[in-house]
């Protein structure tokens, strides 16, 4: 069984969390609360999770697509940085794979949003 998709998914998730923490910390330190509401480091991921709380059906689906798109965009940005700054070819190669996979998933979610008229 090829475990690459699982590995890339996990790595993408970890990268997304790291970007979220960095973004939250930066927003708090610059008084740019934006999505965080000024609650501190890590709250962006918490807010994404909270955006789905209590929702079911299409309301949940829409909230999931919105939160996951933000999450994937963060992973893409972190992977782009890895392509520029990483010292190991393995990390740069994984960054390429993450960019492709996460971009494809964002495009799929955007198509669903359009098809489902969200």
MOPAC internal coordinates of N, CA, C and O (Angstrom, degrees):
PM7 1SCF
backbone

  N    0.0000 0     0.00 0     0.00 0    0    0    0
  C    1.4505 1     0.00 0     0.00 0    1    0    0
  C    1.5283 1   109.11 1     0.00 0    2    1    0
  O    1.2310 1   120.35 1   -46.86 1    3    2    1
  N    1.2989 1   116.94 1   133.14 1    3    2    1
  C    1.4616 1   122.25 1   179.67 1    5    3    2
  C    1.5258 1   109.10 1   -82.73 1    6    5    3
  O    1.2310 1   120.53 1   -64.26 1    7    6    5
  N    1.3102 1   116.60 1   115.74 1    7    6    5
  C    1.4645 1   121.68 1  -177.71 1    9    7    6
  C    1.5145 1   113.29 1   -93.75 1   10    9    7
  O    1.2310 1   119.81 1  -176.21 1   11   10    9
  N    1.3475 1   117.98 1     3.79 1   11   10    9
  C    1.4611 1   120.52 1  -178.74 1   13   11   10
  C    1.5245 1   112.65 1   -56.38 1   14   13   11
  O    1.2310 1   119.05 1   132.56 1   15   14   13
  N    1.3554 1   119.41 1   -47.44 1   15   14   13
  C    1.4696 1   118.08 1  -179.05 1   17   15   14
  C    1.5267 1   112.59 1   -58.98 1   18   17   15
  O    1.2310 1   120.28 1   142.23 1   19   18   17
  N    1.3260 1   117.06 1   -37.77 1   19   18   17
  C    1.4614 1   120.45 1   179.02 1   21   19   18
  C    1.5244 1   109.45 1   -67.26 1   22   21   19
  O    1.2310 1   120.80 1   134.43 1   23   22   21
  N    1.3256 1   116.07 1   -45.57 1   23   22   21
  C    1.4612 1   120.47 1   178.84 1   25   23   22
  C    1.5198 1   111.15 1   -58.72 1   26   25   23
  O    1.2310 1   120.39 1   133.17 1   27   26   25
  N    1.3238 1   116.87 1   -46.83 1   27   26   25
  C    1.4601 1   120.37 1  -179.75 1   29   27   26
  C    1.5200 1   111.74 1   -64.93 1   30   29   27
  O    1.2310 1   120.73 1   143.46 1   31   30   29
  N    1.3260 1   116.20 1   -36.54 1   31   30   29
  C    1.4619 1   119.23 1   176.91 1   33   31   30
  C    1.5146 1   111.60 1   -63.40 1   34   33   31
  O    1.2310 1   120.78 1   135.27 1   35   34   33
  N    1.3340 1   116.11 1   -44.73 1   35   34   33
  C    1.4630 1   120.61 1   179.38 1   37   35   34
  C    1.5222 1   110.26 1   -64.74 1   38   37   35
  O    1.2310 1   120.62 1   134.79 1   39   38   37
  N    1.3180 1   116.42 1   -45.21 1   39   38   37
  C    1.4620 1   119.99 1   179.42 1   41   39   38
  C    1.5257 1   110.04 1   -62.85 1   42   41   39
  O    1.2310 1   120.22 1   137.10 1   43   42   41
  N    1.3290 1   117.18 1   -42.90 1   43   42   41
  C    1.4576 1   120.25 1   177.72 1   45   43   42
  C    1.5182 1   111.60 1   -59.61 1   46   45   43
  O    1.2310 1   120.93 1   139.03 1   47   46   45
  N    1.3293 1   115.84 1   -40.97 1   47   46   45
  C    1.4552 1   120.35 1   178.64 1   49   47   46
  C    1.5278 1   110.53 1   -63.17 1   50   49   47
  O    1.2310 1   120.83 1   132.29 1   51   50   49
  N    1.3301 1   116.02 1   -47.71 1   51   50   49
  C    1.4687 1   120.51 1  -179.54 1   53   51   50
  C    1.5213 1   110.19 1   -61.62 1   54   53   51
  O    1.2310 1   120.49 1   136.28 1   55   54   53
  N    1.3331 1   116.68 1   -43.72 1   55   54   53
  C    1.4616 1   119.69 1   178.33 1   57   55   54
  C    1.5275 1   110.59 1   -62.05 1   58   57   55
  O    1.2310 1   120.54 1   138.78 1   59   58   57
  N    1.3162 1   116.57 1   -41.22 1   59   58   57
  C    1.4539 1   120.34 1   179.18 1   61   59   58
  C    1.5163 1   112.34 1   -62.66 1   62   61   59
  O    1.2310 1   120.72 1   138.79 1   63   62   61
  N    1.3223 1   116.23 1   -41.21 1   63   62   61
  C    1.4650 1   120.33 1   177.93 1   65   63   62
  C    1.5264 1   109.84 1   -63.94 1   66   65   63
  O    1.2310 1   120.74 1   136.79 1   67   66   65
  N    1.3363 1   116.19 1   -43.21 1   67   66   65
  C    1.4657 1   119.51 1   179.81 1   69   67   66
  C    1.5224 1   110.93 1   -61.80 1   70   69   67
  O    1.2310 1   120.53 1   137.87 1   71   70   69
  N    1.3298 1   116.58 1   -42.13 1   71   70   69
  C    1.4678 1   119.84 1   178.84 1   73   71   70
  C    1.5210 1   110.24 1   -65.49 1   74   73   71
  O    1.2310 1   120.72 1   139.97 1   75   74   73
  N    1.3155 1   116.22 1   -40.03 1   75   74   73
  C    1.4567 1   120.11 1   179.27 1   77   75   74
  C    1.5218 1   110.55 1   -61.54 1   78   77   75
  O    1.2310 1   120.46 1   136.50 1   79   78   77
  N    1.3229 1   116.72 1   -43.50 1   79   78   77
  C    1.4620 1   120.51 1   179.19 1   81   79   78
  C    1.5224 1   110.01 1   -64.45 1   82   81   79
  O    1.2310 1   120.49 1   134.44 1   83   82   81
  N    1.3245 1   116.68 1   -45.56 1   83   82   81
  C    1.4633 1   120.20 1   178.05 1   85   83   82
  C    1.5235 1   110.59 1   -58.99 1   86   85   83
  O    1.2310 1   120.37 1   133.17 1   87   86   85
  N    1.3329 1   116.89 1   -46.83 1   87   86   85
  C    1.4628 1   121.47 1  -178.27 1   89   87   86
  C    1.5252 1   110.85 1   -63.19 1   90   89   87
  O    1.2310 1   120.70 1   137.01 1   91   90   89
  N    1.3234 1   116.26 1   -42.99 1   91   90   89
  C    1.4596 1   119.70 1   179.39 1   93   91   90
  C    1.5234 1   110.74 1   -63.55 1   94   93   91
  O    1.2310 1   120.93 1   135.28 1   95   94   93
  N    1.3183 1   115.83 1   -44.72 1   95   94   93
  C    1.4597 1   119.89 1   179.22 1   97   95   94
  C    1.5198 1   110.90 1   -62.09 1   98   97   95
  O    1.2310 1   120.59 1   135.92 1   99   98   97
  N    1.3189 1   116.48 1   -44.08 1   99   98   97
  C    1.4578 1   121.28 1   178.96 1  101   99   98
  C    1.5281 1   110.97 1   -62.86 1  102  101   99
  O    1.2310 1   120.65 1   138.15 1  103  102  101
  N    1.3188 1   116.37 1   -41.85 1  103  102  101
  C    1.4641 1   119.94 1  -179.60 1  105  103  102
  C    1.5223 1   111.07 1   -64.15 1  106  105  103
  O    1.2310 1   120.74 1   138.55 1  107  106  105
  N    1.3040 1   116.18 1   -41.45 1  107  106  105
  C    1.4658 1   119.62 1   179.37 1  109  107  106
  C    1.5247 1   110.35 1   -67.23 1  110  109  107
  O    1.2310 1   120.57 1   137.58 1  111  110  109
  N    1.3170 1   116.52 1   -42.42 1  111  110  109
  C    1.4642 1   119.87 1  -177.99 1  113  111  110
  C    1.5189 1   113.22 1   -69.97 1  114  113  111
  O    1.2310 1   119.99 1   158.20 1  115  114  113
  N    1.3311 1   117.62 1   -21.80 1  115  114  113
  C    1.4634 1   120.20 1  -179.96 1  117  115  114
  C    1.5265 1   112.06 1  -108.53 1  118  117  115
  O    1.2310 1   120.70 1  -170.02 1  119  118  117
  N    1.3237 1   116.27 1     9.98 1  119  118  117
  C    1.4675 1   122.25 1  -177.59 1  121  119  118
  C    1.5206 1   112.54 1    57.68 1  122  121  119
  O    1.2310 1   120.38 1  -154.55 1  123  122  121
  N    1.3074 1   116.88 1    25.45 1  123  122  121
  C    1.4599 1   122.42 1   175.99 1  125  123  122
  C    1.5169 1   106.81 1  -101.75 1  126  125  123
  O    1.2310 1   120.53 1   -94.51 1  127  126  125
  N    1.3157 1   116.60 1    85.49 1  127  126  125
  C    1.4534 1   119.79 1  -171.90 1  129  127  126
  C    1.5109 1   112.91 1   -73.40 1  130  129  127
  O    1.2310 1   119.18 1   145.84 1  131  130  129
  N    1.3050 1   119.17 1   -34.16 1  131  130  129
  C    1.4578 1   121.85 1   176.99 1  133  131  130
  C    1.5097 1   112.83 1    42.48 1  134  133  131
  O    1.2310 1   120.96 1    57.32 1  135  134  133
  N    1.3248 1   115.78 1  -122.68 1  135  134  133
  C    1.4483 1   122.16 1  -176.96 1  137  135  134
  C    1.5268 1   111.56 1   -70.02 1  138  137  135
  O    1.2310 1   119.58 1   155.94 1  139  138  137
  N    1.3258 1   118.41 1   -24.06 1  139  138  137
  C    1.4407 1   120.61 1  -173.04 1  141  139  138
  C    1.5231 1   114.03 1   -75.90 1  142  141  139
  O    1.2310 1   119.95 1   156.15 1  143  142  141
  N    1.3061 1   117.70 1   -23.85 1  143  142  141
  C    1.4596 1   118.95 1  -176.75 1  145  143  142
  C    1.5246 1   112.08 1    68.88 1  146  145  143
  O    1.2310 1   119.94 1  -165.72 1  147  146  145
  N    1.3277 1   117.73 1    14.28 1  147  146  145
  C    1.4557 1   121.98 1   175.62 1  149  147  146
  C    1.5083 1   114.80 1    74.83 1  150  149  147
  O    1.2310 1   119.30 1  -160.47 1  151  150  149
  N    1.3298 1   118.93 1    19.53 1  151  150  149
  C    1.4586 1   119.72 1  -175.14 1  153  151  150
  C    1.5032 1   113.53 1   -87.86 1  154  153  151
  O    1.2310 1   118.46 1   172.42 1  155  154  153
  N    1.3304 1   120.54 1    -7.58 1  155  154  153
  C    1.4527 1   120.97 1   173.73 1  157  155  154
  C    1.5040 1   114.16 1   115.81 1  158  157  155
  O    1.2310 1   121.77 1     2.16 1  159  158  157
  N    1.3214 1   114.21 1  -177.84 1  159  158  157
  C    1.4510 1   122.10 1  -174.13 1  161  159  158
  C    1.5297 1   111.13 1   -62.40 1  162  161  159
  O    1.2310 1   120.86 1   -44.50 1  163  162  161
  N    1.3160 1   115.96 1   135.50 1  163  162  161
  C    1.4491 1   121.64 1   176.45 1  165  163  162
  C    1.5115 1   114.12 1    86.74 1  166  165  163
  O    1.2310 1   119.83 1   172.32 1  167  166  165
  N    1.3148 1   117.94 1    -7.68 1  167  166  165
  C    1.4595 1   118.96 1  -175.65 1  169  167  166
  C    1.5166 1   112.51 1   -70.63 1  170  169  167
  O    1.2310 1   119.71 1   158.17 1  171  170  169
  N    1.3127 1   118.15 1   -21.83 1  171  170  169
  C    1.4558 1   119.87 1   178.86 1  173  171  170
  C    1.5211 1   110.97 1   -60.21 1  174  173  171
  O    1.2310 1   120.43 1   132.80 1  175  174  173
  N    1.3263 1   116.78 1   -47.20 1  175  174  173
  C    1.4596 1   120.23 1   178.16 1  177  175  174
  C    1.5228 1   109.64 1   -64.17 1  178  177  175
  O    1.2310 1   120.52 1   139.83 1  179  178  177
  N    1.3153 1   116.62 1   -40.17 1  179  178  177
  C    1.4579 1   120.45 1   178.00 1  181  179  178
  C    1.5233 1   110.66 1   -61.13 1  182  181  179
  O    1.2310 1   120.59 1   136.63 1  183  182  181
  N    1.3197 1   116.47 1   -43.37 1  183  182  181
  C    1.4583 1   119.62 1   179.63 1  185  183  182
  C    1.5257 1   111.22 1   -65.29 1  186  185  183
  O    1.2310 1   120.69 1   142.52 1  187  186  185
  N    1.3429 1   116.29 1   -37.48 1  187  186  185
  C    1.4707 1   118.36 1   176.80 1  189  187  186
  C    1.5205 1   109.94 1   -61.58 1  190  189  187
  O    1.2310 1   120.64 1   136.84 1  191  190  189
  N    1.3241 1   116.39 1   -43.16 1  191  190  189
  C    1.4694 1   119.61 1   178.89 1  193  191  190
  C    1.5279 1   110.52 1   -66.33 1  194  193  191
  O    1.2310 1   120.72 1   137.43 1  195  194  193
  N    1.3166 1   116.22 1   -42.57 1  195  194  193
  C    1.4632 1   120.27 1  -179.87 1  197  195  194
  C    1.5298 1   111.85 1   -64.47 1  198  197  195
  O    1.2310 1   120.54 1   151.41 1  199  198  197
  N    1.3313 1   116.58 1   -28.59 1  199  198  197
  C    1.4644 1   119.52 1  -179.13 1  201  199  198
  C    1.5259 1   111.59 1   -64.19 1  202  201  199
  O    1.2310 1   120.46 1   162.97 1  203  202  201
  N    1.3315 1   116.74 1   -17.03 1  203  202  201
  C    1.4599 1   120.86 1  -179.80 1  205  203  202
  C    1.5261 1   112.47 1  -101.28 1  206  205  203
  O    1.2310 1   120.37 1   166.18 1  207  206  205
  N    1.3358 1   116.90 1   -13.82 1  207  206  205
  C    1.4652 1   120.83 1  -177.66 1  209  207  206
  C    1.5184 1   112.35 1   -56.70 1  210  209  207
  O    1.2310 1   121.29 1   -47.48 1  211  210  209
  N    1.3087 1   115.15 1   132.52 1  211  210  209
  C    1.4507 1   121.23 1   175.63 1  213  211  210
  C    1.5162 1   114.90 1    76.19 1  214  213  211
  O    1.2310 1   120.24 1  -179.80 1  215  214  213
  N    1.3098 1   117.16 1     0.20 1  215  214  213
  C    1.4610 1   120.40 1  -178.43 1  217  215  214
  C    1.5241 1   109.14 1   -97.93 1  218  217  215
  O    1.2310 1   121.61 1   -31.89 1  219  218  217
  N    1.3026 1   114.52 1   148.11 1  219  218  217
  C    1.4592 1   121.14 1   176.02 1  221  219  218
  C    1.5181 1   108.55 1  -139.27 1  222  221  219
  O    1.2310 1   121.73 1   -12.70 1  223  222  221
  N    1.3072 1   114.29 1   167.30 1  223  222  221
  C    1.4542 1   119.99 1   175.36 1  225  223  222
  C    1.5132 1   112.52 1    58.08 1  226  225  223
  O    1.2310 1   120.57 1    43.00 1  227  226  225
  N    1.3193 1   116.51 1  -137.00 1  227  226  225
  C    1.4608 1   121.10 1  -175.27 1  229  227  226
  C    1.5211 1   112.82 1   -66.59 1  230  229  227
  O    1.2310 1   119.90 1   148.19 1  231  230  229
  N    1.3195 1   117.79 1   -31.81 1  231  230  229
  C    1.4685 1   119.09 1   176.69 1  233  231  230
  C    1.5197 1   110.61 1   -63.98 1  234  233  231
  O    1.2310 1   120.45 1   139.27 1  235  234  233
  N    1.3405 1   116.75 1   -40.73 1  235  234  233
  C    1.4617 1   120.06 1   175.90 1  237  235  234
  C    1.5232 1   110.22 1   -65.95 1  238  237  235
  O    1.2310 1   120.28 1   133.78 1  239  238  237
  N    1.3293 1   117.07 1   -46.22 1  239  238  237
  C    1.4667 1   121.01 1  -177.65 1  241  239  238
  C    1.5238 1   110.79 1   -56.19 1  242  241  239
  O    1.2310 1   120.41 1   134.16 1  243  242  241
  N    1.3168 1   116.81 1   -45.84 1  243  242  241
  C    1.4649 1   121.40 1  -179.69 1  245  243  242
  C    1.5324 1   110.61 1   -63.33 1  246  245  243
  O    1.2310 1   120.33 1   134.09 1  247  246  245
  N    1.3249 1   116.97 1   -45.91 1  247  246  245
  C    1.4662 1   120.89 1   179.91 1  249  247  246
  C    1.5348 1   110.59 1   -64.05 1  250  249  247
  O    1.2310 1   120.38 1   140.98 1  251  250  249
  N    1.3259 1   116.88 1   -39.02 1  251  250  249
  C    1.4635 1   120.98 1   178.43 1  253  251  250
  C    1.5203 1   110.51 1   -63.03 1  254  253  251
  O    1.2310 1   120.31 1   132.64 1  255  254  253
  N    1.3246 1   117.01 1   -47.36 1  255  254  253
  C    1.4691 1   120.88 1   179.67 1  257  255  254
  C    1.5219 1   110.33 1   -60.19 1  258  257  255
  O    1.2310 1   120.19 1   135.76 1  259  258  257
  N    1.3182 1   117.25 1   -44.24 1  259  258  257
  C    1.4613 1   120.47 1  -179.39 1  261  259  258
  C    1.5299 1   111.12 1   -62.39 1  262  261  259
  O    1.2310 1   120.27 1   132.18 1  263  262  261
  N    1.3278 1   117.09 1   -47.82 1  263  262  261
  C    1.4648 1   120.66 1  -178.14 1  265  263  262
  C    1.5253 1   111.04 1   -68.23 1  266  265  263
  O    1.2310 1   120.25 1   137.99 1  267  266  265
  N    1.3163 1   117.13 1   -42.01 1  267  266  265
  C    1.4599 1   120.17 1  -177.62 1  269  267  266
  C    1.5256 1   111.23 1   -68.24 1  270  269  267
  O    1.2310 1   120.21 1   146.62 1  271  270  269
  N    1.3170 1   117.19 1   -33.38 1  271  270  269
  C    1.4689 1   120.08 1   177.12 1  273  271  270
  C    1.5234 1   110.18 1   -63.29 1  274  273  271
  O    1.2310 1   120.35 1   134.74 1  275  274  273
  N    1.3114 1   116.95 1   -45.26 1  275  274  273
  C    1.4665 1   121.20 1   177.35 1  277  275  274
  C    1.5264 1   110.20 1   -60.74 1  278  277  275
  O    1.2310 1   120.86 1   134.84 1  279  278  277
  N    1.3051 1   115.96 1   -45.16 1  279  278  277
  C    1.4618 1   121.79 1   179.72 1  281  279  278
  C    1.5296 1   110.88 1   -59.56 1  282  281  279
  O    1.2310 1   120.40 1   132.59 1  283  282  281
  N    1.3265 1   116.85 1   -47.41 1  283  282  281
  C    1.4674 1   121.26 1  -179.49 1  285  283  282
  C    1.5287 1   111.31 1   -65.16 1  286  285  283
  O    1.2310 1   120.14 1   141.52 1  287  286  285
  N    1.3268 1   117.34 1   -38.48 1  287  286  285
  C    1.4602 1   119.56 1   178.54 1  289  287  286
  C    1.5257 1   110.49 1   -62.26 1  290  289  287
  O    1.2310 1   120.58 1   143.36 1  291  290  289
  N    1.3155 1   116.50 1   -36.64 1  291  290  289
  C    1.4563 1   120.40 1   176.39 1  293  291  290
  C    1.5231 1   111.86 1   -64.90 1  294  293  291
  O    1.2310 1   120.78 1   138.23 1  295  294  293
  N    1.3257 1   116.12 1   -41.77 1  295  294  293
  C    1.4683 1   120.06 1   178.27 1  297  295  294
  C    1.5261 1   110.88 1   -63.26 1  298  297  295
  O    1.2310 1   120.44 1   141.08 1  299  298  297
  N    1.3136 1   116.76 1   -38.92 1  299  298  297
  C    1.4672 1   120.83 1   178.58 1  301  299  298
  C    1.5208 1   110.24 1   -63.33 1  302  301  299
  O    1.2310 1   120.17 1   135.05 1  303  302  301
  N    1.3202 1   117.28 1   -44.95 1  303  302  301
  C    1.4696 1   120.37 1   179.64 1  305  303  302
  C    1.5225 1   111.01 1   -61.90 1  306  305  303
  O    1.2310 1   120.15 1   138.53 1  307  306  305
  N    1.3226 1   117.33 1   -41.47 1  307  306  305
  C    1.4509 1   120.06 1   179.33 1  309  307  306
  C    1.5300 1   110.63 1   -66.95 1  310  309  307
  O    1.2310 1   120.25 1   141.29 1  311  310  309
  N    1.3245 1   117.13 1   -38.71 1  311  310  309
  C    1.4680 1   120.69 1   178.39 1  313  311  310
  C    1.5291 1   110.74 1   -65.36 1  314  313  311
  O    1.2310 1   120.29 1   143.09 1  315  314  313
  N    1.3215 1   117.05 1   -36.91 1  315  314  313
  C    1.4641 1   119.79 1   176.67 1  317  315  314
  C    1.5262 1   110.41 1   -62.16 1  318  317  315
  O    1.2310 1   120.91 1   139.10 1  319  318  317
  N    1.3107 1   115.86 1   -40.90 1  319  318  317
  C    1.4646 1   119.89 1   177.28 1  321  319  318
  C    1.5239 1   110.19 1   -64.27 1  322  321  319
  O    1.2310 1   120.20 1   140.31 1  323  322  321
  N    1.3233 1   117.22 1   -39.69 1  323  322  321
  C    1.4682 1   121.09 1   178.75 1  325  323  322
  C    1.5233 1   110.75 1   -62.77 1  326  325  323
  O    1.2310 1   120.42 1   141.24 1  327  326  325
  N    1.3251 1   116.81 1   -38.76 1  327  326  325
  C    1.4703 1   119.94 1   178.60 1  329  327  326
  C    1.5247 1   110.76 1   -61.72 1  330  329  327
  O    1.2310 1   120.24 1   145.11 1  331  330  329
  N    1.3161 1   117.15 1   -34.89 1  331  330  329
  C    1.4620 1   121.67 1  -177.83 1  333  331  330
  C    1.5274 1   112.43 1   -82.95 1  334  333  331
  O    1.2310 1   120.21 1   144.06 1  335  334  333
  N    1.3163 1   117.20 1   -35.94 1  335  334  333
  C    1.4558 1   120.15 1  -167.01 1  337  335  334
  C    1.5285 1   115.65 1  -111.51 1  338  337  335
  O    1.2310 1   119.83 1   160.74 1  339  338  337
  N    1.3134 1   117.93 1   -19.26 1  339  338  337
  C    1.4709 1   120.01 1  -176.40 1  341  339  338
  C    1.5256 1   110.81 1   -65.36 1  342  341  339
  O    1.2310 1   121.19 1   -31.72 1  343  342  341
  N    1.3079 1   115.33 1   148.28 1  343  342  341
  C    1.4491 1   120.45 1   178.14 1  345  343  342
  C    1.5208 1   113.11 1   -92.38 1  346  345  343
  O    1.2310 1   120.34 1   156.46 1  347  346  345
  N    1.2990 1   116.96 1   -23.54 1  347  346  345
  C    1.4628 1   120.63 1  -175.31 1  349  347  346
  C    1.5203 1   111.21 1  -100.57 1  350  349  347
  O    1.2310 1   121.52 1   -42.70 1  351  350  349
  N    1.3162 1   114.69 1   137.30 1  351  350  349
  C    1.4643 1   121.23 1   179.33 1  353  351  350
  C    1.5243 1   111.26 1   -62.09 1  354  353  351
  O    1.2310 1   120.09 1   147.81 1  355  354  353
  N    1.3326 1   117.42 1   -32.19 1  355  354  353
  C    1.4680 1   120.64 1  -179.63 1  357  355  354
  C    1.5287 1   111.17 1   -62.85 1  358  357  355
  O    1.2310 1   120.71 1   139.56 1  359  358  357
  N    1.3090 1   116.25 1   -40.44 1  359  358  357
  C    1.4642 1   119.91 1   179.63 1  361  359  358
  C    1.5234 1   110.03 1   -69.61 1  362  361  359
  O    1.2310 1   120.47 1   138.26 1  363  362  361
  N    1.3229 1   116.71 1   -41.74 1  363  362  361
  C    1.4667 1   119.86 1   177.92 1  365  363  362
  C    1.5198 1   111.02 1   -62.56 1  366  365  363
  O    1.2310 1   120.37 1   140.65 1  367  366  365
  N    1.3278 1   116.89 1   -39.35 1  367  366  365
  C    1.4615 1   121.03 1   178.10 1  369  367  366
  C    1.5280 1   110.59 1   -65.87 1  370  369  367
  O    1.2310 1   120.63 1   136.66 1  371  370  369
  N    1.3235 1   116.40 1   -43.34 1  371  370  369
  C    1.4598 1   119.81 1   177.94 1  373  371  370
  C    1.5250 1   110.20 1   -63.57 1  374  373  371
  O    1.2310 1   120.32 1   141.45 1  375  374  373
  N    1.3257 1   116.98 1   -38.55 1  375  374  373
  C    1.4639 1   120.91 1   178.56 1  377  375  374
  C    1.5280 1   110.00 1   -60.31 1  378  377  375
  O    1.2310 1   120.29 1   137.47 1  379  378  377
  N    1.3365 1   117.05 1   -42.53 1  379  378  377
  C    1.4654 1   120.28 1   176.20 1  381  379  378
  C    1.5206 1   110.97 1   -58.25 1  382  381  379
  O    1.2310 1   120.84 1   134.19 1  383  382  381
  N    1.3364 1   116.00 1   -45.81 1  383  382  381
  C    1.4687 1   120.62 1  -178.88 1  385  383  382
  C    1.5294 1   111.28 1   -64.41 1  386  385  383
  O    1.2310 1   120.53 1   140.74 1  387  386  385
  N    1.3269 1   116.60 1   -39.26 1  387  386  385
  C    1.4722 1   120.69 1   179.11 1  389  387  386
  C    1.5226 1   110.14 1   -64.09 1  390  389  387
  O    1.2310 1   120.81 1   136.05 1  391  390  389
  N    1.3243 1   116.06 1   -43.95 1  391  390  389
  C    1.4660 1   119.63 1  -179.98 1  393  391  390
  C    1.5186 1   110.52 1   -59.73 1  394  393  391
  O    1.2310 1   120.30 1   134.55 1  395  394  393
  N    1.3204 1   117.03 1   -45.45 1  395  394  393
  C    1.4648 1   120.55 1   179.97 1  397  395  394
  C    1.5344 1   110.93 1   -63.84 1  398  397  395
  O    1.2310 1   120.84 1   129.96 1  399  398  397
  N    1.3344 1   116.01 1   -50.04 1  399  398  397
  C    1.4682 1   119.95 1  -176.26 1  401  399  398
  C    1.5276 1   111.82 1   -63.56 1  402  401  399
  O    1.2310 1   120.40 1   132.84 1  403  402  401
  N    1.3360 1   116.85 1   -47.16 1  403  402  401
  C    1.4581 1   120.39 1  -176.59 1  405  403  402
  C    1.5303 1   111.32 1   -69.09 1  406  405  403
  O    1.2310 1   120.54 1   143.93 1  407  406  405
  N    1.3306 1   116.58 1   -36.07 1  407  406  405
  C    1.4642 1   120.35 1   176.74 1  409  407  406
  C    1.5216 1   110.30 1   -63.95 1  410  409  407
  O    1.2310 1   120.47 1   135.97 1  411  410  409
  N    1.3232 1   116.71 1   -44.03 1  411  410  409
  C    1.4682 1   120.43 1   178.16 1  413  411  410
  C    1.5235 1   111.19 1   -61.17 1  414  413  411
  O    1.2310 1   120.39 1   139.48 1  415  414  413
  N    1.3268 1   116.85 1   -40.52 1  415  414  413
  C    1.4589 1   119.41 1  -179.80 1  417  415  414
  C    1.5330 1   111.53 1   -69.43 1  418  417  415
  O    1.2310 1   120.02 1   142.42 1  419  418  417
  N    1.3224 1   117.58 1   -37.58 1  419  418  417
  C    1.4700 1   119.88 1   175.91 1  421  419  418
  C    1.5207 1   109.57 1   -61.85 1  422  421  419
  O    1.2310 1   120.49 1   134.95 1  423  422  421
  N    1.3212 1   116.67 1   -45.05 1  423  422  421
  C    1.4730 1   120.30 1   179.27 1  425  423  422
  C    1.5207 1   110.61 1   -61.02 1  426  425  423
  O    1.2310 1   120.11 1   139.58 1  427  426  425
  N    1.3441 1   117.39 1   -40.42 1  427  426  425
  C    1.4525 1   120.75 1   178.57 1  429  427  426
  C    1.5258 1   110.65 1   -63.38 1  430  429  427
  O    1.2310 1   120.53 1   135.93 1  431  430  429
  N    1.3364 1   116.59 1   -44.07 1  431  430  429
  C    1.4661 1   119.54 1   179.98 1  433  431  430
  C    1.5287 1   111.29 1   -65.86 1  434  433  431
  O    1.2310 1   120.10 1   143.25 1  435  434  433
  N    1.3321 1   117.42 1   -36.75 1  435  434  433
  C    1.4650 1   120.29 1   177.08 1  437  435  434
  C    1.5249 1   110.94 1   -65.01 1  438  437  435
  O    1.2310 1   120.53 1   141.60 1  439  438  437
  N    1.3299 1   116.59 1   -38.40 1  439  438  437
  C    1.4700 1   120.15 1   176.61 1  441  439  438
  C    1.5212 1   110.34 1   -64.07 1  442  441  439
  O    1.2310 1   120.17 1   135.92 1  443  442  441
  N    1.3300 1   117.29 1   -44.08 1  443  442  441
  C    1.4536 1   120.27 1   178.01 1  445  443  442
  C    1.5202 1   110.48 1   -60.74 1  446  445  443
  O    1.2310 1   120.78 1   135.60 1  447  446  445
  N    1.3188 1   116.11 1   -44.40 1  447  446  445
  C    1.4773 1   120.33 1   179.12 1  449  447  446
  C    1.5177 1   110.79 1   -55.66 1  450  449  447
  O    1.2310 1   121.22 1   135.86 1  451  450  449
  N    1.3158 1   115.27 1   -44.14 1  451  450  449
  C    1.4524 1   120.28 1  -179.99 1  453  451  450
  C    1.5323 1   111.28 1   -68.84 1  454  453  451
  O    1.2310 1   120.49 1   132.86 1  455  454  453
  N    1.3152 1   116.67 1   -47.14 1  455  454  453
  C    1.4729 1   120.79 1  -178.88 1  457  455  454
  C    1.5267 1   111.26 1   -62.77 1  458  457  455
  O    1.2310 1   120.61 1   142.07 1  459  458  457
  N    1.3129 1   116.44 1   -37.93 1  459  458  457
  C    1.4632 1   120.75 1  -176.64 1  461  459  458
  C    1.5272 1   111.75 1   -91.25 1  462  461  459
  O    1.2310 1   120.60 1  -176.51 1  463  462  461
  N    1.3281 1   116.46 1     3.49 1  463  462  461
  C    1.4696 1   123.74 1   175.85 1  465  463  462
  C    1.5283 1   113.12 1    56.83 1  466  465  463
  O    1.2310 1   121.15 1  -132.71 1  467  466  465
  N    1.3276 1   115.40 1    47.29 1  467  466  465
  C    1.4773 1   120.75 1   177.18 1  469  467  466
  C    1.4965 1   108.24 1   -87.47 1  470  469  467
  O    1.2310 1   120.10 1   180.00 1  471  470  469

